[in-house]
Amino acid sequence: MVKVELLNSELAVEECYRAVASPEVGAIDMFIGTVRNSTKGKRVSHLFFEAYPQMAVAEMTKIADYALAEWQL
C-alpha cells in the first residue's frame, strides 16, 4: 500500500523510516535539507514551497506505485 501526502508541518523522519523499513528493502535514502543563512549577500530565514496538491500527490503516487511494482516491494 502506497501512502503519499503533503504536509504543512515538520516531517517526522523516524516515523517515515519505520514506515518503509523491512528485510526486503536493501536501502533507505533520505535527503534532509536546511536553510543556509545567506545567499548572494542577502539574509535567508526560511523557504516557501508551493505546489498544486492534487497533482503533486497524484504524480508522487505514480512514482511510488512504479517503484513498488518494479522492485516487488
Backbone as a chain_set.jsonl record, in Angstrom:
{"seq": "MVKVELLNSELAVEECYRAVASPEVGAIDMFIGTVRNSTKGKRVSHLFFEAYPQMAVAEMTKIADYALAEWQL", "coords": {"N": [[0.837, -1.189, 0.0], [0.581, 2.153, -0.879], [1.436, 5.225, 0.557], [1.026, 8.518, 0.197], [1.506, 11.86, 0.941], [1.08, 15.404, 1.412], [2.55, 17.675, 3.619], [2.021, 20.251, 6.038], [3.65, 20.617, 8.076], [6.484, 19.839, 10.185], [8.508, 17.166, 9.038], [8.386, 13.905, 10.299], [11.045, 12.196, 10.652], [11.995, 9.713, 11.728], [9.584, 8.32, 11.946], [8.862, 8.101, 9.254], [10.975, 6.501, 8.355], [10.499, 4.098, 9.794], [8.117, 3.391, 8.569], [8.82, 2.446, 6.065], [10.904, 0.648, 6.357], [12.086, -2.675, 6.09], [12.964, -6.189, 5.938], [13.138, -6.816, 3.229], [13.889, -4.539, 1.932], [16.625, -3.033, 0.543], [17.968, -0.627, 0.97], [17.509, 2.569, 2.451], [17.037, 5.803, 1.602], [17.319, 9.12, 2.469], [16.862, 12.578, 1.995], [17.67, 15.405, 3.706], [17.264, 18.687, 3.916], [18.596, 21.914, 4.788], [18.125, 25.384, 5.617], [20.277, 27.774, 4.387], [22.118, 30.484, 5.884], [22.505, 32.746, 4.33], [22.374, 34.003, 0.943], [23.858, 35.07, -1.987], [24.621, 37.424, -0.714], [22.367, 38.188, 0.719], [20.242, 37.906, 3.564], [18.791, 34.853, 4.611], [15.929, 33.476, 5.93], [13.957, 31.57, 5.795], [12.339, 29.116, 3.704], [9.889, 28.901, 1.147], [7.669, 26.712, -0.207], [5.64, 25.918, -2.95], [2.844, 24.165, -4.18], [0.662, 22.372, -6.379], [-1.58, 20.674, -4.839], [-3.258, 18.336, -5.474], [-2.232, 17.444, -7.939], [0.471, 17.056, -7.287], [0.376, 14.999, -5.316], [-0.831, 12.982, -6.857], [1.138, 12.547, -8.869], [3.374, 11.816, -7.316], [2.36, 9.496, -6.209], [2.144, 7.887, -8.498], [4.878, 7.516, -9.047], [5.684, 6.143, -6.721], [4.065, 3.835, -6.906], [5.123, 2.738, -9.243], [7.76, 2.143, -8.389], [7.235, 0.256, -6.378], [6.128, -1.83, -7.912], [8.188, -2.338, -9.769], [10.373, -3.206, -8.199], [9.229, -5.137, -6.637], [8.356, -4.613, -3.972]], "CA": [[0.0, 0.0, 0.0], [1.348, 3.385, -1.001], [0.895, 6.373, 1.272], [1.655, 9.761, -0.24], [0.784, 13.012, 1.464], [1.788, 16.663, 1.583], [2.417, 18.142, 4.992], [2.302, 21.647, 6.378], [4.351, 20.541, 9.351], [7.799, 19.207, 10.118], [8.484, 15.745, 8.72], [8.874, 13.018, 11.362], [11.975, 11.338, 9.922], [11.984, 8.355, 12.285], [8.299, 7.711, 11.578], [8.977, 7.737, 7.832], [11.897, 5.364, 8.275], [9.796, 2.898, 10.268], [7.049, 3.065, 7.63], [9.349, 1.766, 4.869], [11.939, -0.334, 6.691], [11.735, -4.093, 6.153], [14.087, -7.009, 5.486], [13.17, -6.855, 1.768], [14.394, -3.264, 1.424], [18.08, -3.027, 0.631], [18.48, 0.66, 1.434], [16.563, 3.675, 2.603], [17.788, 7.02, 1.362], [16.542, 10.319, 2.745], [17.572, 13.846, 1.886], [17.145, 16.391, 4.635], [17.934, 19.95, 3.634], [18.457, 23.01, 5.738], [18.195, 26.712, 5.017], [21.532, 28.473, 4.703], [21.813, 31.781, 6.486], [22.511, 33.82, 3.34], [22.692, 33.671, -0.434], [24.118, 36.278, -2.789], [24.715, 38.567, 0.182], [21.105, 38.51, 1.385], [19.871, 37.022, 4.664], [17.714, 33.893, 4.348], [15.374, 32.988, 7.201], [13.076, 30.433, 5.554], [11.975, 28.83, 2.326], [8.465, 28.668, 0.96], [7.415, 25.862, -1.361], [4.264, 25.961, -3.397], [2.512, 23.009, -5.013], [-0.732, 22.072, -6.669], [-1.633, 19.451, -4.038], [-3.837, 17.161, -6.13], [-1.294, 16.967, -8.955], [1.685, 16.586, -6.62], [0.089, 13.695, -4.714], [-1.074, 12.028, -7.947], [2.407, 12.225, -9.515], [4.208, 11.062, -6.362], [1.756, 8.165, -6.1], [2.571, 7.148, -9.687], [6.281, 7.137, -8.855], [5.731, 5.119, -5.678], [3.477, 2.612, -7.467], [6.107, 2.188, -10.178], [8.855, 1.562, -7.614], [6.731, -0.966, -5.734], [5.979, -2.868, -8.941], [9.49, -2.62, -10.383], [11.247, -3.931, -7.279], [8.389, -6.062, -5.881], [8.425, -4.291, -2.535]], "C": [[0.876, 1.244, 0.0], [0.651, 4.492, -0.225], [1.694, 7.6, 0.852], [0.828, 10.899, 0.322], [1.683, 14.238, 1.491], [1.521, 17.145, 2.996], [2.67, 19.637, 5.092], [3.019, 21.712, 7.714], [5.691, 19.847, 9.142], [7.652, 17.707, 9.886], [9.072, 14.95, 9.878], [9.742, 11.946, 10.703], [11.949, 9.899, 10.442], [10.698, 7.614, 11.935], [8.314, 7.268, 10.111], [9.871, 6.518, 7.653], [11.185, 4.068, 8.677], [8.716, 2.448, 9.29], [7.564, 2.266, 6.429], [10.381, 0.696, 5.167], [11.372, -1.748, 6.73], [12.936, -4.888, 5.663], [14.22, -7.05, 3.956], [13.782, -5.601, 1.154], [15.901, -3.223, 1.637], [18.665, -1.731, 1.16], [17.329, 1.648, 1.569], [17.396, 4.94, 2.512], [16.883, 8.21, 1.612], [17.434, 11.533, 2.554], [16.893, 14.826, 2.814], [17.93, 17.669, 4.417], [17.713, 20.961, 4.744], [18.554, 24.328, 4.982], [19.53, 27.338, 5.397], [21.198, 29.878, 5.198], [21.858, 32.944, 5.502], [22.789, 33.25, 1.95], [22.805, 34.974, -1.211], [24.087, 37.536, -1.927], [23.441, 38.965, 0.896], [20.794, 37.457, 2.439], [18.708, 36.124, 4.246], [17.217, 33.371, 5.699], [14.491, 31.768, 7.009], [12.878, 30.239, 4.054], [10.476, 28.595, 2.277], [8.297, 27.857, -0.311], [5.936, 25.897, -1.687], [4.009, 24.753, -4.287], [1.012, 22.974, -5.274], [-0.968, 20.712, -6.016], [-2.159, 18.213, -4.762], [-2.876, 16.58, -7.163], [-0.042, 16.392, -8.297], [1.473, 15.197, -6.017], [-0.12, 12.638, -5.796], [0.24, 11.597, -8.598], [3.327, 11.431, -8.583], [3.668, 9.646, -6.168], [2.138, 7.307, -7.302], [4.005, 6.649, -9.535], [6.396, 6.022, -7.825], [5.166, 3.799, -6.179], [4.451, 1.931, -8.42], [7.234, 1.487, -9.414], [8.421, 0.262, -6.944], [6.618, -2.114, -6.724], [7.333, -3.297, -9.497], [10.376, -3.491, -9.482], [10.487, -4.862, -6.332], [8.496, -5.841, -4.369], [7.06, -4.398, -1.886]], "O": [[1.805, 1.359, 0.799], [-0.561, 4.677, -0.332], [2.891, 7.699, 1.122], [-0.397, 10.91, 0.199], [2.905, 14.12, 1.582], [0.405, 17.035, 3.504], [3.441, 20.206, 4.319], [2.997, 22.736, 8.397], [5.984, 19.337, 8.061], [6.78, 17.061, 10.467], [10.144, 15.287, 10.382], [9.238, 10.918, 10.253], [11.885, 8.962, 9.645], [10.724, 6.414, 11.658], [7.833, 6.185, 9.779], [9.55, 5.611, 6.885], [11.267, 3.064, 7.97], [8.427, 1.255, 9.192], [6.812, 1.489, 5.84], [10.701, -0.1, 4.283], [10.32, -1.994, 7.321], [13.834, -4.325, 5.037], [15.313, -7.295, 3.445], [14.154, -5.603, -0.02], [16.39, -3.36, 2.759], [19.751, -1.735, 1.741], [16.315, 1.552, 0.877], [18.352, 5.118, 3.267], [15.801, 8.303, 1.034], [18.612, 11.517, 2.909], [15.686, 15.053, 2.722], [19.126, 17.726, 4.703], [16.767, 20.864, 5.526], [19.014, 24.369, 3.841], [19.874, 27.425, 6.576], [20.105, 30.387, 4.947], [21.318, 34.013, 5.787], [23.358, 32.169, 1.804], [21.956, 35.86, -1.103], [23.593, 38.581, -2.351], [23.419, 39.97, 1.607], [21.046, 36.269, 2.239], [17.759, 36.579, 3.607], [18.004, 32.883, 6.51], [14.288, 31.002, 7.951], [13.218, 31.107, 3.251], [9.873, 28.145, 3.251], [8.741, 28.278, -1.38], [5.09, 25.905, -0.793], [4.878, 24.364, -5.068], [0.211, 23.48, -4.488], [-0.589, 19.689, -6.588], [-1.555, 17.145, -4.666], [-2.721, 15.362, -7.254], [0.449, 15.344, -8.717], [2.311, 14.313, -6.195], [0.366, 11.515, -5.663], [0.439, 10.409, -8.854], [3.981, 10.482, -9.015], [4.441, 8.705, -5.984], [2.427, 6.121, -7.143], [4.308, 5.5, -9.855], [7.13, 5.057, -8.037], [5.736, 2.744, -5.902], [4.592, 0.708, -8.411], [7.615, 0.368, -9.755], [9.164, -0.72, -6.947], [6.976, -3.248, -6.405], [7.587, -4.488, -9.674], [11.046, -4.406, -9.961], [11.044, -5.322, -5.336], [8.7, -6.782, -3.602], [6.927, -4.164, -0.684]]}, "num_chains": 1, "name": "protein.A"}
